[in-house]
């Protein structure tokens, strides 16, 4: 974990970012489960508007910004006492990704293009990070990390588009509606993803309410983020569907003899709570998803929670 924190500090110093977001995911925040996607972290920086590393000369009339992010995810099977591979369940795996994103945006829409490099395997230190965390909270340490997937490095690209309404009013309640579509292509993960979310509350910022497909948050949440000194809140409810092309952790496990089937698509719902206090946004999300495979699967229903903090420099 110290390596992730060090990288995040270095990014903040050199990027001179305008705003930042940090989040922690864990299935225990939404259920009693402690397996499959069992936990992760996300750290992102957004540059000042029109003061970015790279500003392509396209979509004139739109503001420009760049984001840098780190994603970290840990996967384990349900049976964590076995020291041999659990062939009828997901394998042990750690995943880390660094991404650079270009945004073109205005008040009601944004276009996003991202490039990323990621890795799976012992090199990302998931065994050590999870073991230290379980020791800290007094939980038993999973025994099967010696069976985790081997080291592999990937490259990928993504493109996304979001559109939201102006703020609408229902008596004293404000609300808006955001739709989001994204395409990913790469050796680790390829998909076509769509989400829709309605946000309502006493305060609605100009930010976009997109539902991330992988981790609990994304750099999308930093667009238009502004500090407010007053106490405020809002809630959002949304749904998503994700058509999967390839997902390395499952596909590689099948190649290694695991009794699994490739993921066809994923769909689900999310509820999100935002609370603003002294210029910082605190967020808690609960996501529930169903995973559809060609054959029966040990991980059809998944729930996890995410806690994040967002601030502006």
C-alpha positions in Angstrom: 0.0 0.0 0.0 2.9 2.4 0.7 3.8 2.2 -3.0 0.4 3.3 -4.0 0.4 6.2 -1.6 3.9 7.3 -2.7 2.8 7.3 -6.4 -0.3 9.3 -5.5 1.9 11.9 -3.7 4.2 12.1 -6.7 1.3 12.6 -9.1 -0.1 15.4 -7.0 3.2 17.3 -6.9 4.0 17.1 -10.6 0.5 17.2 -12.0 -0.4 20.4 -10.0 -3.9 19.1 -10.2 -7.0 21.2 -9.6 -9.0 18.5 -7.8 -8.6 15.0 -6.5 -10.6 12.0 -5.4 -9.7 9.0 -3.3 -12.0 6.0 -2.7 -12.0 2.7 -0.9 -14.2 -0.2 -2.1 -15.1 -3.3 0.0 -17.8 -5.8 -0.3 -18.2 -5.8 3.5 -19.6 -2.2 3.2 -22.7 -3.5 1.4 -23.0 -7.2 2.5 -21.5 -9.9 4.6 -19.5 -11.2 1.7 -15.8 -11.2 1.6 -14.9 -12.8 -1.7 -14.8 -12.3 -5.6 -14.3 -8.5 -6.0 -13.4 -8.2 -2.3 -11.9 -4.7 -2.2 -10.0 -2.0 -4.0 -8.8 1.6 -4.1 -9.0 4.5 -6.6 -7.0 7.7 -6.7 -7.5 10.4 -9.4 -6.4 13.9 -10.2 -8.0 16.4 -12.5 -6.0 19.3 -14.0 -7.3 22.9 -14.1 -9.7 23.7 -16.9 -7.8 24.5 -20.1 -4.4 24.1 -18.3 -3.7 20.5 -19.2 -0.8 18.4 -20.3 -2.4 17.7 -23.7 -5.1 19.7 -25.4 -6.0 18.3 -28.9 -7.4 20.8 -31.3 -10.8 19.2 -31.7 -14.3 20.2 -30.6 -13.8 23.9 -30.5 -16.0 25.7 -28.0 -15.5 23.0 -25.4 -13.4 23.2 -22.3 -10.5 20.9 -22.0 -9.0 19.0 -19.1 -6.8 15.9 -18.4 -7.0 13.4 -15.6 -4.5 10.9 -14.1 -5.8 8.0 -12.1 -4.7 4.8 -10.3 -7.1 1.8 -9.9 -6.4 -1.2 -7.6 -8.6 -4.3 -7.3 -8.3 -7.6 -5.3 -10.2 -10.8 -6.3 -10.5 -14.0 -4.2 -12.6 -17.1 -4.3 -15.3 -17.8 -1.6 -13.3 -20.6 -0.1 -10.2 -18.9 1.3 -9.0 -21.8 3.4 -7.9 -24.0 0.5 -4.1 -23.8 -0.3 -4.8 -25.4 -3.8 -6.7 -23.8 -6.7 -10.5 -23.6 -6.2 -11.3 -24.7 -9.7 -15.0 -24.0 -9.5 -14.6 -20.4 -8.4 -12.8 -17.2 -9.4 -9.0 -17.4 -9.0 -6.9 -15.2 -6.7 -5.7 -12.1 -8.5 -4.5 -8.6 -7.9 -5.0 -5.9 -10.5 -3.5 -2.4 -10.9 -4.1 0.2 -13.6 -2.7 3.7 -14.4 -4.8 5.8 -16.8 -4.4 9.1 -18.6 -7.7 10.7 -19.8 -8.5 13.6 -22.1 -11.8 15.4 -21.5 -13.7 17.8 -23.8 -16.8 19.2 -22.0 -19.3 21.9 -21.4 -22.1 22.3 -18.9 -24.2 19.5 -20.1 -22.0 16.9 -21.9 -18.5 15.5 -22.1 -16.4 13.4 -24.4 -13.6 11.3 -22.9 -10.7 9.4 -24.4 -8.4 7.4 -22.1 -5.2 5.3 -22.5 -4.1 2.9 -19.8 -1.5 0.4 -18.8 -2.3 -2.3 -16.3 -0.9 -5.4 -14.6 -2.1 -8.6 -13.0 -0.1 -11.0 -10.8 2.3 -11.1 -7.9 4.0 -7.8 -9.1 1.0 -5.8 -7.9 1.4 -7.1 -4.3 -2.2 -7.9 -3.7 -1.3 -10.8 -1.3 0.8 -8.4 0.9 -1.8 -5.6 0.9 -4.7 -7.8 1.7 -2.8 -9.7 4.4 -1.7 -6.5 6.1 -5.3 -5.2 6.0 -6.8 -8.4 7.4 -4.2 -8.4 10.2 -5.2 -4.8 10.9 -8.9 -5.5 11.2 -8.5 -8.9 12.9 -9.7 -11.1 10.1 -8.1 -14.3 9.0 -5.7 -14.2 6.1 -6.7 -16.0 2.9 -4.5 -19.1 2.4 -4.5 -19.5 -1.3 -2.5 -16.5 -2.6 0.3 -18.8 -3.8 -2.2 -20.0 -6.5 -2.8 -16.4 -7.9 -2.7 -15.7 -11.6 0.8 -15.1 -13.0 2.3 -11.7 -13.9 1.0 -10.1 -17.1 1.0 -6.5 -18.4 -1.7 -5.0 -20.6 -2.4 -1.8 -22.6 -5.9 -0.5 -23.3 -7.9 2.4 -24.6 -11.4 3.7 -23.8 -13.8 6.3 -25.2 -16.9 7.7 -23.4 -19.7 10.2 -23.8 -22.1 11.6 -21.2 -25.1 13.9 -21.5 -27.1 15.4 -18.7 -30.2 17.7 -18.4 -30.3 21.1 -16.9 -31.3 21.3 -13.3 -35.1 20.6 -13.0 -37.4 21.4 -10.1 -40.1 19.5 -8.2 -41.3 22.0 -5.7 -38.2 22.7 -3.5 -36.3 19.6 -4.7 -33.7 19.9 -7.5 -33.0 17.0 -9.8 -31.1 16.2 -13.0 -30.6 13.1 -15.2 -27.4 11.8 -16.8 -26.8 9.2 -19.4 -23.4 7.7 -20.1 -21.9 5.3 -22.7 -18.3 4.0 -22.8 -16.4 1.5 -24.9 -13.2 -0.2 -23.6 -10.7 -2.2 -25.6 -7.6 -4.0 -24.3 -6.0 -7.2 -23.4 -7.3 -7.1 -19.8 -10.9 -5.9 -20.4 -13.1 -5.0 -23.4 -16.8 -4.0 -23.2 -19.6 -1.7 -24.2 -21.1 0.0 -21.2 -24.2 2.2 -20.6 -25.5 3.8 -17.4 -28.3 6.2 -16.5 -28.8 8.0 -13.2 -31.2 10.5 -11.6 -29.7 12.8 -9.0 -31.8 14.9 -6.6 -31.3 16.9 -3.4 -31.0 20.4 -1.9 -27.7 21.1 -3.8 -26.8 19.8 -7.3 -23.3 20.8 -8.5 -22.4 21.0 -12.1 -20.6 17.7 -11.9 -21.7 14.6 -13.9 -23.3 11.6 -12.3 -21.9 8.6 -14.2 -21.8 5.1 -12.8 -18.3 3.6 -13.1 -18.2 0.1 -14.7 -15.2 -1.3 -12.7 -14.3 0.4 -9.4 -16.6 2.6 -7.2 -15.6 6.0 -8.6 -14.0 7.5 -11.7 -12.3 10.8 -12.7 -15.6 11.8 -14.3 -16.7 13.0 -10.9 -14.1 15.7 -10.9 -15.4 17.6 -14.0 -16.8 21.0 -12.8 -16.1 20.1 -9.2 -16.2 23.3 -7.0 -15.6 23.9 -3.4 -18.6 25.0 -1.3 -18.4 26.0 2.3 -22.0 25.3 3.2 -23.3 21.9 4.3 -25.3 20.3 1.5 -26.4 16.9 0.2 -27.8 15.0 -2.7 -28.7 11.4 -3.6 -28.6 9.6 -6.9 -30.2 6.3 -8.1 -29.1 4.7 -11.3 -28.9 1.5 -13.4 -26.2 0.1 -15.7 -25.7 -2.7 -18.3 -22.3 -3.9 -19.6 -21.7 -6.2 -22.6 -18.4 -8.0 -22.0 -16.0 -8.8 -24.8 -13.2 -10.2 -22.7 -12.3 -10.1 -19.0 -8.8 -11.5 -18.5 -9.2 -12.8 -14.9 -12.0 -15.1 -15.9 -10.7 -15.9 -19.4 -7.2 -16.8 -18.2 -8.7 -19.0 -15.4 -10.7 -20.9 -18.0 -7.5 -21.4 -20.0 -5.7 -22.8 -16.9 -8.5 -25.4 -16.3 -10.9 -23.6 -14.0 -14.5 -24.8 -14.4 -15.9 -21.4 -15.3 -17.6 -19.8 -18.3 -16.9 -16.5 -20.0 -19.0 -13.5 -18.8 -21.6 -12.4 -21.3 -22.9 -9.2 -19.7 -23.4 -7.5 -16.3 -26.3 -5.4 -15.2 -27.3 -3.8 -11.9 -28.3 -0.8 -9.9 -26.5 1.8 -7.7 -27.5 4.2 -5.0 -25.2 7.1 -4.1 -25.1 9.6 -1.2 -23.2 12.9 -1.4 -22.5 15.0 1.6 -20.6 18.4 1.5 -18.9 19.8 4.5 -16.3 22.5 4.7 -15.3 22.3 1.1 -15.0 18.5 0.9 -17.4 16.1 -0.6 -17.9 12.7 1.1 -19.6 10.0 -0.8 -21.0 6.6 -0.1 -22.2 4.2 -2.8 -23.8 0.8 -2.8 -23.7 -1.2 -6.0 -25.6 -4.5 -6.7 -24.9 -6.4 -9.9 -25.9 -9.6 -11.7 -23.4 -11.4 -13.8 -24.7 -13.5 -16.7 -22.6 -16.3 -18.1 -23.2 -18.9 -20.9 -23.4 -21.6 -18.2 -24.1 -21.5 -14.4 -21.7 -19.3 -12.4 -20.6 -19.2 -8.8 -20.7 -15.3 -8.9 -24.1 -14.4 -10.3 -25.0 -11.8 -7.6 -22.4 -9.3 -6.3 -22.8 -6.3 -3.9 -20.2 -3.9 -2.6 -19.9 -0.5 -1.2 -17.6 2.4 -1.9 -16.5 5.4 0.3 -14.8 8.4 -1.3 -13.5 11.8 -0.5 -13.2 14.6 -3.1 -11.4 17.9 -2.6 -10.1 20.9 -4.6 -6.7 22.5 -4.3 
